[in-house]
Amino acid sequence: MNKTLLIEAVSVQNWTYILVGVTFAIYIGIAIWSRASSTKEFYVAGGGVSPWANGMATAADWMSAASFIGMAGIISFAGYDGAVYLMGWTGGYVLLALLLAPYLRKFGKFTVPDFIGDRYYSDTARIVAVICALLVSFTYVAGQMRGVGIVFSRFLEVDINTGVIIGMLIVLFYAVLGGMKGITYTQVAQYCVLIFAFMVPAIFISIQMTGNPVPQLGFGGELADGSGTYLLDKLDGLSTELGFAEYTEGSKSLIDVFAITLALMVGTAGLPHVIVRFFTVKRVRDARKSAGIALLLIAVLYTTAPAVAVFARTNMIETVSNQPYSDVPQWFKKWETTGLITFTDKNNDGLIQYVADEAQNELVVDRDIMVLANPEIANLPNWVIALVAAGGLAAALSTAAGLLLVISSSVSHDVIKKVYNPNISEKGELIAARISAVGAVCVAGYFGINPPDFVAAVVALAFGLAAASFFPAIVLGIFYKRMNKEGAVAGMVVGIGIMLYYIVKYKFGWLDDTIPNKSEWWFGISPEGFGAVAMVINFIVSITVMKFTKAPPEDVQEIVENIRIPSGAGEASNH
């Protein structure tokens, strides 16, 4: 390596140490300043967070490594087909904010299992909901820890396992010390970091490629080289030259697109770590307001992601395809050391053949690196490259913290306090919550070191599990007073059971020692979209079982009636 390259590499690494170090110091400082001293502060930040702070925290909680790293990465490789993630996650948040969040807030329970246990007047329902919450949360957190590992391995030049362990220790510190109170104010800071880190390189590259500083307009505009060619037309041409489908054309079947979008939407509405955010404000009105604020803040990143995907894909193809391997840029070599880019010279001509034909293709690029490598490919300043690393960590750690809180509160509040030891002291419950958070971090770290798939794909499976288990129980619990415990429990068990079977069989091939091909999918629906089918099955089972069993007690039916009454909602939620 010559001196110029060495200075360049050290400079990027130094910037990364500075920016990541400063942001981590801020997170830890906030955790110490806002440490939880009661169970209410640990679970719901004392219930006194302002709508704006809660909106920012919700946006950070929601925009995980899957949004920051994974979504644009998937879109850059899948093109039009990748838009299902954008539609599903955005639509799902709207569904959650408008359909469920205000009613759950009015019910006044800390957690989803707490809502299900009380609404369905059953400890069995509560335990089933806890098991579902743990399955969803651990699947989701696996994606976050993989994101943390990727960022650390490239930018701090440590191995992925070490990166995951560092991330575990940081998130453990502020999640265990501060609880929801610490997490909330940390997530406000993390939103600022991640959105700045996502937008700055997008604006730089949009100006560089199209002359337009607005990425959302730039990726649909003409190239800045004066050729009059539209950027998307150029990418379509590059893709077809290499044997790939046109970037702007979809290859997924209509039913699979519909199923994935629906699974992501209803899965969002059943995500326990997002739902709990609506309990941190004082009134139902504040819950609605913070949901609207969060949606606006989320839209900033979500409308930019397709542009980032197009910029990254175009630059990558032009930079490496059919180029001599000996002349590849320094960023390529750096990512190669992580194992997330691999080149195999199959015909020994020294050129990188990047083509659709697997037999001839010599380059394998992990889609999760596209957002992180994008500024490097575009030759942006070193501080911008390091800023993206800090943003990726902020996105992954903010969501991981929220998930760990769901796991710890499910164990300490919903199992220990509500089922096994109702007389436990507040101090004892707080200790149990912190111990279970430590255990959860250890399991999360294992999944980060042994990830089952790409970040966004792993997260999509978590949404499928949430759709299959929680969504019908929550919707029926709010809008159908005749719904009883027998129906809810049967629906959740069957729904999550069939979803787990489908994932194990068709995603990992554990039942057949090989992954079945697409032709064997039920109804032509992929594992990422099967949550929609499992959700429908849950609804059918729940309602069928309910028809043959006795109605809920009168007091429960009255509670359900009261949840849906908007008048006096502020007073009703302050009990």
KOLNUZA-964419 format. One line per field, with one value per residue (C-alpha): x, y, z. Coordinates in steps of 0.25 Angstrom, whole numbers, plus 5000, padded with zeros to 4 digits. Each point is the difference from the previous one (the first is absolute). Layout:
BEGIN
xx	(X / ...) $
yy	(Y / ...) $
zz	(Z / ...) $
This chain:
BEGIN
xx	(5000 / 5006 / 5001 / 4988 / 4991 / 5005 / 4997 / 4986 / 4997 / 5005 / 4992 / 4987 / 5003 / 5003 / 4988 / 4992 / 5006 / 4997 / 4985 / 4997 / 5007 / 4993 / 4986 / 5002 / 5004 / 4987 / 4992 / 5007 / 4999 / 4985 / 4998 / 5007 / 4992 / 4987 / 5002 / 4987 / 4997 / 4986 / 4993 / 4991 / 5013 / 5006 / 4988 / 4994 / 5009 / 4991 / 4989 / 5004 / 5008 / 4996 / 4994 / 5012 / 5010 / 4991 / 4998 / 5016 / 5002 / 4989 / 5006 / 5014 / 4994 / 4993 / 5011 / 5009 / 5013 / 4990 / 4995 / 5014 / 5008 / 4991 / 4989 / 5008 / 5009 / 4989 / 4994 / 5013 / 5001 / 4985 / 4996 / 4985 / 4998 / 5007 / 4989 / 4991 / 5009 / 4998 / 4985 / 4997 / 5008 / 4995 / 4985 / 5002 / 5004 / 4988 / 4991 / 5006 / 4999 / 4986 / 4993 / 5007 / 5009 / 4989 / 4991 / 5012 / 5004 / 4987 / 4999 / 5012 / 5009 / 5016 / 5002 / 4993 / 4999 / 4995 / 4988 / 4998 / 5000 / 4990 / 4991 / 4999 / 4999 / 5010 / 5014 / 5001 / 4997 / 5011 / 5011 / 4997 / 5001 / 5013 / 5006 / 4995 / 5007 / 5013 / 5000 / 4997 / 5010 / 5011 / 4998 / 5000 / 5012 / 5008 / 4999 / 5005 / 5012 / 5004 / 5000 / 5008 / 5010 / 5001 / 5003 / 5010 / 5008 / 5002 / 5001 / 5007 / 5008 / 4996 / 4994 / 4985 / 4999 / 5008 / 4991 / 4988 / 5005 / 5004 / 4986 / 4994 / 5007 / 4996 / 4985 / 5000 / 5006 / 4989 / 4988 / 5003 / 5003 / 4990 / 4989 / 4989 / 5004 / 5014 / 4997 / 4990 / 5009 / 5012 / 4991 / 4997 / 5015 / 5001 / 4989 / 5008 / 5013 / 4994 / 4992 / 5012 / 5009 / 4990 / 4996 / 5014 / 5006 / 4987 / 5000 / 5015 / 4998 / 4988 / 5007 / 5012 / 4992 / 4988 / 5003 / 4987 / 5002 / 4987 / 5002 / 4986 / 4999 / 5015 / 4998 / 4988 / 5008 / 5010 / 5015 / 5009 / 5009 / 4992 / 4996 / 4985 / 4999 / 4992 / 5007 / 4989 / 5002 / 5015 / 4998 / 4990 / 5011 / 5011 / 4991 / 4996 / 5014 / 5004 / 4989 / 4991 / 4986 / 4997 / 5001 / 4986 / 4993 / 4995 / 5002 / 4992 / 4986 / 4988 / 4996 / 5013 / 5002 / 4986 / 5003 / 5014 / 4994 / 4988 / 5009 / 5009 / 4988 / 4993 / 5013 / 5003 / 4987 / 5003 / 5014 / 5001 / 5013 / 4993 / 4986 / 5006 / 5005 / 4986 / 4999 / 5011 / 4991 / 4990 / 4987 / 4994 / 5000 / 5015 / 5002 / 4993 / 5008 / 5013 / 4996 / 4998 / 5013 / 5007 / 4994 / 5005 / 5014 / 5000 / 4996 / 5013 / 5008 / 4990 / 4998 / 5015 / 5003 / 4997 / 5009 / 5011 / 4998 / 5001 / 5012 / 5007 / 4997 / 5004 / 5013 / 5004 / 4997 / 5008 / 5011 / 5003 / 4993 / 5010 / 5011 / 5014 / 5001 / 5014 / 4994 / 4988 / 4998 / 5004 / 4986 / 4999 / 5012 / 4995 / 4987 / 5006 / 5007 / 4987 / 4995 / 4988 / 5006 / 5006 / 5007 / 5004 / 5007 / 4993 / 5006 / 5014 / 4999 / 5002 / 4987 / 4988 / 4988 / 4988 / 4988 / 4987 / 5004 / 5005 / 5009 / 5008 / 4998 / 5013 / 4995 / 4991 / 4996 / 4992 / 4989 / 5001 / 5012 / 4994 / 4996 / 5013 / 5009 / 4992 / 5008 / 5013 / 4997 / 4996 / 5013 / 4993 / 5009 / 5005 / 4991 / 4987 / 5005 / 5002 / 4987 / 4992 / 5007 / 4995 / 4986 / 4999 / 5004 / 4990 / 4989 / 5003 / 5003 / 4987 / 4991 / 5008 / 4998 / 4985 / 5000 / 5008 / 4990 / 4988 / 5008 / 5003 / 4986 / 4994 / 5008 / 4999 / 4986 / 4992 / 5005 / 5007 / 4990 / 4987 / 5001 / 5010 / 5002 / 4990 / 5005 / 5014 / 5005 / 5003 / 5014 / 5000 / 4993 / 5010 / 5011 / 4993 / 4999 / 5014 / 5005 / 4991 / 5005 / 5015 / 4995 / 4993 / 5013 / 5008 / 4990 / 4999 / 5015 / 5000 / 4990 / 5009 / 5012 / 4992 / 4990 / 4989 / 5000 / 5001 / 4996 / 4987 / 4996 / 5002 / 4992 / 4989 / 4999 / 4998 / 4988 / 4994 / 5000 / 4994 / 4989 / 4997 / 4999 / 4997 / 4992 / 4987 / 5000 / 5002 / 4990 / 4989 / 5003 / 4997 / 4989 / 4992 / 4995 / 4995 / 5014 / 5004 / 5013 / 4998 / 5000 / 5011 / 5009 / 4997 / 5002 / 5014 / 5005 / 4995 / 5005 / 5014 / 5001 / 4998 / 5008 / 5012 / 4998 / 5000 / 5013 / 5007 / 4996 / 5001 / 5010 / 5010 / 4997 / 5002 / 4989 / 5005 / 5015 / 4999 / 4992 / 4988 / 4999 / 4990 / 4991 / 4997 / 4995 / 4986 / 4991 / 5013 / 5003 / 5014 / 5004 / 5000 / 4986 / 4994 / 4997 / 4988 / 4994 / 5003 / 4993 / 4987 / 5001 / 5001 / 4988 / 4992 / 5004 / 4998 / 4986 / 4996 / 5004 / 4993 / 4987 / 5000 / 5005 / 4993 / 5001 / 5009 / 4995 / 4992 / 5010 / 5010 / 4990 / 4997 / 5015 / 5001 / 4988 / 5007 / 5013 / 4993 / 4993 / 5008 / 4993 / 5008 / 5011 / 5010 / 4994 / 4997 / 5015 / 5004 / 4995) $
yy	(5000 / 5014 / 5011 / 5008 / 4988 / 4997 / 5015 / 4999 / 4987 / 5005 / 5013 / 4992 / 4992 / 5012 / 5007 / 4987 / 5000 / 5014 / 5000 / 4987 / 5003 / 5014 / 4994 / 4988 / 5010 / 5008 / 4987 / 4995 / 5014 / 5001 / 4986 / 5005 / 5013 / 4993 / 4987 / 4993 / 5000 / 4993 / 4989 / 5011 / 5007 / 4987 / 4995 / 5013 / 5012 / 5004 / 5003 / 5015 / 5001 / 5011 / 4997 / 5006 / 4992 / 4987 / 5002 / 5001 / 4988 / 4992 / 5003 / 4996 / 4987 / 4997 / 5003 / 4989 / 4994 / 4995 / 5014 / 5006 / 4989 / 4989 / 5007 / 5008 / 4988 / 4991 / 5010 / 5002 / 4985 / 4997 / 5013 / 5001 / 4988 / 5006 / 5010 / 4991 / 5002 / 5015 / 4999 / 4990 / 5007 / 5013 / 4996 / 4991 / 5012 / 5008 / 4988 / 4999 / 5015 / 5002 / 4986 / 4995 / 5009 / 5010 / 4988 / 4993 / 5012 / 5002 / 4986 / 5005 / 4987 / 5001 / 4988 / 4992 / 4987 / 5009 / 5005 / 4986 / 4994 / 5010 / 5001 / 4985 / 4998 / 4988 / 4997 / 4990 / 5011 / 5009 / 4988 / 4997 / 5015 / 5001 / 4988 / 5007 / 5013 / 4993 / 4993 / 5013 / 5008 / 4990 / 4998 / 5016 / 5002 / 4990 / 5010 / 5012 / 4992 / 4996 / 5015 / 5004 / 4989 / 5004 / 5015 / 4996 / 4990 / 5010 / 5014 / 4996 / 4989 / 4989 / 4987 / 4999 / 4992 / 5011 / 5010 / 4993 / 4999 / 5015 / 5003 / 4991 / 5007 / 5014 / 4996 / 4992 / 5012 / 5010 / 4990 / 4994 / 5013 / 5009 / 4991 / 5007 / 5013 / 4999 / 4993 / 5011 / 5012 / 4992 / 4997 / 5015 / 5002 / 4987 / 5005 / 5013 / 4992 / 4990 / 5010 / 5009 / 4988 / 4995 / 5013 / 5007 / 4990 / 4998 / 5015 / 5000 / 4989 / 5006 / 5013 / 4992 / 4991 / 5008 / 5015 / 4999 / 5002 / 4993 / 4985 / 4997 / 5008 / 4997 / 4985 / 5002 / 5011 / 5002 / 4997 / 5012 / 4996 / 5008 / 4987 / 5002 / 4986 / 4997 / 4993 / 4989 / 4997 / 4999 / 4990 / 4992 / 5000 / 4996 / 4989 / 4993 / 5001 / 4991 / 4990 / 5006 / 5003 / 5015 / 5008 / 5006 / 4987 / 4990 / 4985 / 4996 / 4995 / 5009 / 4991 / 5000 / 5015 / 5001 / 4990 / 5006 / 5014 / 4995 / 4992 / 5012 / 5009 / 4992 / 4995 / 5015 / 5001 / 4989 / 5004 / 5000 / 5010 / 5010 / 4999 / 5002 / 5014 / 5005 / 4997 / 5010 / 5013 / 5006 / 4999 / 4993 / 5013 / 5001 / 4985 / 5004 / 5013 / 4993 / 4989 / 5011 / 5006 / 4987 / 4997 / 5014 / 4997 / 4986 / 5005 / 5008 / 4987 / 4991 / 5009 / 5001 / 4985 / 4997 / 5012 / 4994 / 4987 / 5005 / 5008 / 4989 / 4989 / 5009 / 5004 / 4986 / 4994 / 5011 / 4999 / 4985 / 4993 / 4995 / 5008 / 4994 / 4994 / 5006 / 5014 / 4999 / 5012 / 5000 / 4998 / 4987 / 4994 / 5005 / 4994 / 4987 / 4998 / 4999 / 4989 / 5008 / 5002 / 4988 / 4999 / 4986 / 5001 / 4988 / 5002 / 5006 / 5012 / 5010 / 5007 / 5001 / 4993 / 5005 / 4993 / 4994 / 4986 / 4993 / 4991 / 5012 / 5010 / 5003 / 5010 / 4998 / 5013 / 4999 / 5009 / 5005 / 5008 / 5009 / 5012 / 4999 / 4999 / 5010 / 5013 / 4992 / 4996 / 5014 / 5006 / 5009 / 5006 / 4991 / 5007 / 4996 / 4986 / 4999 / 5008 / 4988 / 4990 / 5008 / 5001 / 4985 / 4997 / 5010 / 4993 / 4986 / 5004 / 5008 / 4989 / 4989 / 5008 / 5001 / 4985 / 4996 / 5008 / 4992 / 4988 / 5004 / 5005 / 4988 / 4991 / 5009 / 5007 / 4990 / 4987 / 5002 / 5011 / 4997 / 4985 / 4994 / 5010 / 5011 / 5005 / 5003 / 5014 / 5011 / 4999 / 4985 / 5002 / 5010 / 4991 / 4988 / 5010 / 5003 / 4986 / 4995 / 5012 / 4994 / 4986 / 5006 / 5007 / 4987 / 4993 / 5012 / 5000 / 4985 / 5003 / 5012 / 4991 / 4989 / 5007 / 4992 / 5010 / 5014 / 5011 / 5004 / 4985 / 4996 / 5012 / 4997 / 4986 / 5007 / 5008 / 4987 / 4994 / 5013 / 4999 / 4986 / 5001 / 5014 / 5007 / 4992 / 4999 / 5016 / 5003 / 4991 / 5004 / 5014 / 5000 / 4987 / 4999 / 4986 / 4995 / 4990 / 4994 / 4987 / 5006 / 5009 / 4990 / 4989 / 5011 / 5004 / 4986 / 4995 / 5013 / 5001 / 4985 / 4999 / 5012 / 4994 / 4987 / 5008 / 5007 / 4988 / 4992 / 5010 / 5010 / 4992 / 4986 / 4993 / 4990 / 4996 / 5002 / 5009 / 5013 / 4997 / 5008 / 5010 / 4991 / 4993 / 5012 / 5000 / 5008 / 5006 / 5008 / 5002 / 4998 / 5015 / 5001 / 4988 / 5008 / 5005 / 4986 / 4996 / 5013 / 4996 / 4986 / 5006 / 5008 / 4988 / 4991 / 5011 / 5003 / 4986 / 4995 / 5013 / 4996 / 4986 / 5006 / 5009 / 5015 / 5009 / 5005 / 5012 / 5009 / 4997 / 5003 / 5013 / 5003 / 4998 / 5009 / 5011 / 4999 / 5004 / 5013 / 5012 / 5010 / 5002 / 4992 / 5009 / 4998 / 4985 / 4997 / 5006 / 4989) $
zz	(5000 / 4996 / 5010 / 4994 / 5001 / 5014 / 5004 / 4994 / 5008 / 5013 / 4998 / 4998 / 5012 / 5009 / 4995 / 5004 / 5014 / 5002 / 4995 / 5006 / 5013 / 5001 / 4997 / 5010 / 5011 / 4997 / 5002 / 5012 / 5006 / 4997 / 5007 / 5013 / 5000 / 4998 / 5007 / 5005 / 5015 / 4999 / 4992 / 4993 / 4996 / 4995 / 4992 / 4995 / 5003 / 5011 / 4990 / 4999 / 4987 / 4990 / 4987 / 4992 / 5008 / 4999 / 4985 / 4998 / 5009 / 4993 / 4987 / 5005 / 5006 / 4987 / 4991 / 5003 / 4993 / 4990 / 4996 / 5000 / 4995 / 4994 / 4993 / 4990 / 4999 / 4996 / 4990 / 4994 / 4996 / 4998 / 4994 / 4998 / 5008 / 5012 / 5001 / 5007 / 5013 / 4998 / 4998 / 5011 / 5011 / 4997 / 4999 / 5012 / 5009 / 4995 / 5003 / 5014 / 5003 / 4995 / 5003 / 5013 / 5008 / 5006 / 5004 / 5007 / 5006 / 5006 / 5005 / 5009 / 5000 / 4999 / 4990 / 4990 / 5008 / 5011 / 4991 / 4995 / 5014 / 5006 / 4988 / 4999 / 5015 / 4999 / 5005 / 4989 / 4990 / 5007 / 4999 / 4986 / 4996 / 5008 / 4992 / 4987 / 5004 / 5003 / 4987 / 4992 / 5008 / 5000 / 4985 / 4998 / 5009 / 4992 / 4988 / 5008 / 5006 / 4986 / 4996 / 5012 / 4996 / 4986 / 5003 / 5011 / 4991 / 4989 / 5006 / 5013 / 4993 / 5010 / 4998 / 4999 / 5013 / 5008 / 4994 / 5004 / 5015 / 5000 / 4996 / 5010 / 5011 / 4996 / 4998 / 5013 / 5008 / 4996 / 4999 / 5014 / 5007 / 4994 / 4996 / 4991 / 5005 / 4997 / 4986 / 4996 / 5002 / 4994 / 4988 / 4998 / 4998 / 4991 / 4991 / 4998 / 4997 / 4991 / 4991 / 4999 / 4996 / 4990 / 4993 / 4999 / 4991 / 4992 / 4997 / 4997 / 4990 / 4994 / 4997 / 4994 / 4991 / 4996 / 5005 / 5008 / 5015 / 5003 / 5000 / 4998 / 4987 / 4996 / 4998 / 4990 / 4993 / 4989 / 5002 / 5002 / 4989 / 4989 / 4993 / 5002 / 5005 / 5012 / 5012 / 5001 / 4985 / 5001 / 5012 / 4992 / 4988 / 5010 / 5006 / 4987 / 4994 / 5012 / 4998 / 5012 / 4998 / 4998 / 5013 / 4998 / 4997 / 5010 / 5000 / 5012 / 4998 / 5004 / 5011 / 5007 / 4999 / 5006 / 5011 / 5004 / 5000 / 5009 / 5009 / 5002 / 5003 / 5010 / 5006 / 5003 / 5007 / 5009 / 5003 / 5015 / 5001 / 4991 / 5007 / 5014 / 4996 / 5000 / 5015 / 5003 / 4998 / 5009 / 4992 / 4988 / 4993 / 5002 / 4994 / 4988 / 4998 / 5002 / 4990 / 4990 / 5003 / 4999 / 4986 / 4995 / 5006 / 4994 / 4986 / 4999 / 5000 / 4993 / 4988 / 4998 / 5001 / 4985 / 4996 / 5008 / 4994 / 4986 / 5003 / 5007 / 4989 / 4988 / 5006 / 5004 / 4987 / 4993 / 5010 / 5000 / 4988 / 4990 / 5007 / 5002 / 5014 / 5002 / 4998 / 5010 / 5009 / 5015 / 5005 / 4992 / 5007 / 5014 / 4998 / 4995 / 5013 / 5007 / 4991 / 4996 / 4986 / 4993 / 4986 / 4994 / 4986 / 4994 / 4986 / 5005 / 4991 / 5012 / 4997 / 5009 / 4993 / 5007 / 4993 / 5003 / 4995 / 5013 / 4992 / 4995 / 5011 / 5007 / 5010 / 5012 / 5008 / 5013 / 4998 / 5014 / 4997 / 4989 / 5009 / 5008 / 4988 / 4991 / 5005 / 4998 / 4986 / 4996 / 5006 / 5010 / 5012 / 5011 / 5010 / 4992 / 4999 / 5015 / 5003 / 4993 / 5009 / 5012 / 4994 / 4997 / 5015 / 5005 / 4992 / 5004 / 5015 / 5001 / 4996 / 5007 / 5013 / 4998 / 4997 / 5013 / 5008 / 4994 / 5004 / 5014 / 5003 / 4994 / 5010 / 5012 / 4999 / 4992 / 5006 / 5013 / 5006 / 4993 / 5000 / 5010 / 5011 / 5000 / 5014 / 4995 / 5004 / 4990 / 5003 / 4998 / 4987 / 4995 / 5004 / 4992 / 4988 / 5000 / 5002 / 4988 / 4991 / 5003 / 4996 / 4987 / 4996 / 5001 / 4991 / 4990 / 4999 / 4996 / 4989 / 4996 / 4999 / 4993 / 4991 / 4992 / 4988 / 4995 / 5010 / 4993 / 4997 / 5015 / 5004 / 4990 / 5006 / 5014 / 4994 / 4994 / 5014 / 5006 / 4989 / 5003 / 5015 / 5005 / 4989 / 5001 / 5015 / 5001 / 4990 / 5005 / 5014 / 4997 / 4990 / 5003 / 5014 / 4998 / 4998 / 5011 / 5006 / 4994 / 4986 / 5002 / 5006 / 4989 / 4989 / 5005 / 5002 / 4986 / 4993 / 5006 / 4999 / 4985 / 4998 / 5007 / 4992 / 4987 / 5004 / 5004 / 4988 / 4989 / 5005 / 5006 / 4995 / 5014 / 4998 / 4986 / 5001 / 4988 / 4998 / 4991 / 4987 / 4997 / 4992 / 5014 / 5007 / 5004 / 4991 / 4994 / 5013 / 5005 / 5015 / 5001 / 4996 / 5007 / 5012 / 4992 / 4998 / 5015 / 5004 / 4993 / 5005 / 5014 / 4998 / 4995 / 5011 / 5011 / 4995 / 4998 / 5014 / 5006 / 4993 / 5008 / 5013 / 5011 / 4999 / 5008 / 5014 / 4999 / 5007 / 4989 / 4989 / 5007 / 5000 / 4985 / 4998 / 5008 / 4992 / 4987 / 5006 / 4996 / 5009 / 5013 / 4995 / 5007 / 5013 / 4998 / 4998 / 5013 / 5009) $
